[in-house]
Amino acid sequence: MLCTNSARLLNSNKGQLALRYTPPTSAPKYNPSTKNLIITWDVFMQGYRTINADNCQLISIIPDDDSFWDYFTEKLTSMTPSQKTAFMSV
């Protein structure tokens, strides 16, 4: 999955338009950190996801500056659904 918790990206005009980010309307009814969970914005699915930090592997980090938007424009926007699925299956 490709996800972010960067307020800088998500709250930007581009984040709201290109990533379809919407701020949360309420907090979860549980404490995610007690279960080692991370609530994050899924860039491909364009929605919130909860991931278990015990079962995830960080593959790479993209800075939350113009380099993200360059990557987004050059690589992600032209991906087909099957390419996105392959990307998420790494």
Residue, then its C-alpha position, 0 to 999 in steps of 0.5 A: m500500500l502507499c499511505t501517508n499521515s503527512a498533514r502537509l500533503l493531505n491538507s494541501n490543495k493538491g492533497q484535497l484534490a488529487l488524493r481526495y483527502t477529507p479530514p476525519t469527523s471523529a476519533p475512533k472509539y478505541n485507542p489504536s496505539t494500545k493495539n499497535l495499530i496505525i490509522t493512515w490515508d491510503v493514497f490508492m484507495q483514497g480513504y482511511r485504513t488501519i494497519n497493524a504495525d506488527n505485520c507491516q514492512l516499510i519498503s521506502i519513504i517518499p518525502d512530503d515535498d515536491s518530490f512526492w508530487d513529482y512521483f505522483t504525477e510521473k508514476l502513479t497517475s498513469m498506473t492501470p488498476s492492474q499495475k496498482t494491484a501489483f504495486m500493492s502486492v510487493 
